[in-house]
């Protein structure tokens, strides 16, 4: 497969997993406390990742743990605490639109502090994709009033987007010494340990045994598909093309979420939403144009 298509394909796979994650997350926190639910998710993911690392004999390493701990603080504790609590106050559609469309710009700004250059091509791509995302969001609004609780939920989700941008940027540091699988395998149990105490502030995990099958299916999807699968693939993208470009995978989330709504819910997209989707794709293409023209991959790229 041509190199110029590998990154967009990986971005689409990540976006597909994340889109399903918003639905699973909303369904999960409807029936289970959000912080308990998040902690259990990462405990399951940590066990799965450790098993995969052992089977594949992945070299984990013990040095340079500070950036990995920080990535766990922001990407696992901070992101999940803000977003999953926000999901109890606002609909999943808000999360699927607010978080993915703000992450790329925030990440591009943060990545500029660790040496990633904001080229004119990248900036043009960010602007174009952001305009497309705005079209998708605006066309999908139903005109209803926004309650105070929903607004607070949206603000918490925005705070989660900030945490994810920092997590993504830290990936450019953690991936210098380890593979994507090794980084996620180390960060996930740290994130689980950070989240576990907060679950005791809710129901102290006394309710876990009474969770329904549907809640466990949601937790397993988030643990195995989103954390194990998409987190590892996402960090592979960070290593391959840098944090700024990798973060643009989230621009696909509104498009995929819209497609899922058509297939599974029978929704009919508005014409301007379709236009917005095309504009997003054009923006991602513009931002990655130099790679398509043969610019060498970053050092250490897989």
C-alpha positions in Angstrom: 0.0 0.0 0.0 1.4 3.5 -0.8 2.8 5.2 2.2 0.6 8.3 1.7 -2.5 6.1 2.3 -1.3 4.3 5.4 -1.7 7.1 7.8 -5.2 8.2 6.7 -6.3 4.5 6.9 -4.9 4.2 10.4 -6.6 7.5 11.3 -9.9 6.2 10.1 -9.6 2.9 12.1 -8.8 4.9 15.2 -11.7 7.2 14.6 -14.0 4.3 14.0 -13.0 2.8 17.4 -13.4 6.2 19.1 -16.8 6.8 17.6 -18.1 3.5 19.0 -16.4 4.5 22.3 -18.6 7.5 22.8 -21.6 5.3 22.5 -20.3 2.6 24.8 -19.1 5.3 27.3 -22.5 7.0 27.4 -24.3 3.7 27.8 -21.9 2.5 30.5 -22.1 5.6 32.7 -25.8 5.6 32.5 -25.9 2.4 34.6 -22.5 2.6 36.4 -20.6 5.3 38.3 -18.3 7.0 35.8 -15.0 6.8 37.8 -15.6 3.2 38.8 -16.5 2.3 35.2 -13.3 4.0 34.0 -11.1 2.3 36.6 -12.5 -1.2 35.8 -12.0 -0.5 32.1 -8.3 0.2 32.5 -7.8 -2.7 34.9 -9.1 -5.0 32.2 -7.0 -3.3 29.5 -3.9 -3.5 31.7 -4.3 -7.3 32.1 -4.9 -7.7 28.3 -1.8 -5.5 27.4 0.4 -7.4 29.8 -0.6 -10.7 28.3 0.0 -9.4 24.7 3.4 -8.0 25.8 4.4 -11.3 27.2 3.3 -13.3 24.2 5.0 -11.0 21.8 8.1 -10.6 24.0 7.8 -6.8 23.8 10.7 -5.1 25.4 9.2 -2.8 28.1 12.3 -1.3 29.8 12.4 0.3 33.3 14.1 3.7 32.7 12.7 7.1 31.8 9.3 6.5 33.5 8.5 10.2 34.3 7.1 11.1 30.9 5.0 7.9 30.9 3.6 8.6 34.4 2.7 12.1 33.2 1.0 10.7 30.1 -1.0 8.4 32.4 -1.9 11.4 34.6 -3.2 13.4 31.6 -4.3 10.7 29.2 -5.9 8.3 31.6 -6.8 10.0 34.8 -7.4 13.5 33.6 -9.0 12.7 30.3 -11.3 10.0 31.6 -12.3 11.8 34.8 -13.3 14.9 32.9 -15.0 13.2 29.9 -16.8 10.4 31.7 -18.2 12.7 34.4 -19.1 15.1 31.6 -21.0 12.3 29.9 -23.3 12.0 32.9 -24.4 15.6 32.3 -24.4 16.0 28.5 -25.3 13.7 25.6 -22.7 11.5 23.8 -23.3 13.6 20.6 -21.8 16.6 22.4 -18.7 14.6 23.3 -18.3 13.1 19.9 -18.4 16.6 18.4 -16.6 18.8 21.0 -13.7 16.7 22.0 -12.5 15.4 18.6 -12.7 18.8 16.9 -10.7 20.7 19.5 -8.0 18.1 20.1 -6.0 18.6 16.8 -5.6 22.3 17.2 -4.7 22.0 20.9 -2.2 19.2 20.1 -0.6 21.2 17.3 -0.1 24.1 19.7 1.3 21.9 22.5 3.5 19.9 20.1 5.2 23.2 18.9 6.8 23.3 22.4 8.6 20.0 21.8 10.0 20.8 18.5 7.2 20.1 16.0 7.1 22.9 13.4 3.7 24.4 12.6 4.2 24.6 8.8 1.9 26.6 6.6 0.6 23.3 5.1 -0.3 22.0 8.5 -2.0 25.3 9.5 -4.0 25.4 6.3 -5.1 21.8 6.9 -6.1 22.5 10.5 -8.1 25.5 9.4 -9.9 23.7 6.6 -10.7 20.6 8.7 -11.9 22.8 11.6 -14.3 24.6 9.2 -15.6 21.2 8.0 -16.1 20.1 11.6 -17.9 23.3 12.4 -20.3 22.6 9.5 -21.0 19.1 10.8 -21.6 20.4 14.3 -23.8 23.4 13.2 -25.9 21.4 10.8 -26.5 18.7 13.5 -27.9 21.1 16.1 -31.6 20.7 16.8 -32.1 24.2 18.1 -32.9 23.1 21.7 -31.9 25.1 24.7 -28.7 24.2 26.5 -29.2 23.6 30.2 -26.7 24.6 32.9 -25.8 20.9 33.6 -25.2 20.2 29.9 -23.0 23.3 29.6 -21.0 22.1 32.6 -20.7 18.7 31.0 -19.5 20.3 27.7 -16.9 22.3 29.6 -15.6 19.2 31.4 -15.3 17.5 28.0 -13.3 20.5 26.7 -11.0 20.1 29.7 -10.6 16.4 28.8 -9.6 17.5 25.3 -6.8 19.6 26.8 -5.6 16.6 28.8 -5.6 14.4 25.6 -3.6 17.0 23.7 -1.0 17.0 26.4 -1.0 13.2 26.4 -0.5 13.1 22.7 2.3 15.6 22.8 4.0 13.6 25.6 3.9 10.6 23.2 6.6 12.3 21.1 8.9 12.0 24.2 7.9 8.5 25.4 8.1 7.0 22.0 11.8 7.9 21.6 12.8 5.0 23.8 9.9 2.5 23.5 7.5 1.0 21.0 3.9 2.1 21.0 2.8 -1.2 22.6 5.4 -0.8 25.3 4.3 2.7 26.2 0.6 1.8 26.3 1.4 -1.3 28.3 3.3 0.8 30.9 0.9 3.7 31.0 -2.4 1.7 31.3 -1.8 0.1 34.7 -0.5 3.4 36.0 -3.7 5.1 34.8 -5.7 2.3 36.4 -3.9 2.8 39.8 -4.6 6.5 39.6 -8.3 6.1 38.9 -9.0 3.3 41.4 -9.0 5.5 44.5 -11.6 7.9 42.9 -14.0 4.9 42.5 -14.1 4.6 46.3 -15.6 8.1 46.4 -18.6 6.8 44.5 -19.9 3.4 45.6 -16.6 1.9 46.6 -16.9 -0.8 43.9 -19.6 -2.6 46.0 -21.9 -2.4 43.0 -19.5 -3.9 40.4 -20.9 -7.4 41.0 -24.4 -6.2 40.1 -23.5 -4.6 36.8 -25.6 -5.8 33.9 -24.2 -7.7 30.9 -24.6 -4.6 28.8 -22.4 -2.6 31.1 -19.7 -5.2 31.0 -19.9 -5.3 27.2 -19.4 -1.5 27.1 -16.5 -1.8 29.5 -14.9 -4.6 27.4 -15.3 -2.6 24.2 -13.6 0.4 25.8 -10.9 -1.7 27.3 -10.0 -4.0 24.4 -11.0 -2.1 21.3 -10.4 1.5 22.4 -7.6 1.2 24.9 -5.6 -1.8 23.7 -6.3 -1.4 20.0 -6.8 2.2 19.2 -4.5 3.7 21.8 -1.6 1.5 20.5 -2.4 2.3 16.9 -2.8 6.0 17.7 0.7 6.1 19.3 2.1 4.3 16.3 0.8 7.2 14.2 2.4 9.7 16.7 5.7 7.9 16.2 5.3 7.8 12.4 4.1 11.3 11.6 4.3 13.4 14.8 1.7 14.4 17.4 0.1 17.2 15.4 -0.8 15.1 12.3 -1.7 12.1 14.4 -4.2 14.1 16.4 -6.1 15.0 13.2 -7.5 11.4 13.2 -10.1 12.8 15.6 -11.4 14.9 12.8 -12.8 11.7 11.3 -14.9 11.0 14.4 -17.8 13.3 13.6 -18.0 11.8 10.1 -17.9 8.2 11.4 -20.4 9.0 14.2 -22.7 10.4 11.6 -22.4 7.3 9.4 -23.0 5.1 12.5 -26.2 7.1 13.2 -27.4 6.4 9.6 -26.6 2.7 9.8 -27.7 1.8 13.3 -30.2 4.5 14.2 -31.7 5.3 10.8 -30.8 9.0 11.0 -30.7 11.0 7.8 -27.7 13.4 7.6 -28.3 17.0 6.7 -26.8 18.1 3.3 -24.4 20.5 5.1 -23.2 17.7 7.3 -22.2 15.8 4.2 -20.4 18.9 2.8 -18.7 19.3 6.2 -17.4 15.7 6.0 -15.9 16.4 2.5 -14.2 19.5 3.8 -12.8 17.6 6.8 -11.3 15.0 4.5 -9.8 17.8 2.3 -8.3 19.4 5.4 -6.6 16.2 6.5 -5.3 15.6 3.0 -3.8 19.1 2.9 -2.2 18.7 6.3 -0.5 15.5 5.1 0.3 16.7 1.6 4.0 16.9 2.2 4.2 13.3 3.3 2.4 12.3 0.1 5.0 14.1 -1.8 7.8 12.0 -0.3 9.0 13.9 2.8 11.0 11.5 5.0 9.3 10.0 8.0 10.4 11.2 11.5 13.3 9.3 13.0 12.3 6.1 14.5 9.1 5.8 12.4 7.8 2.3 12.0 
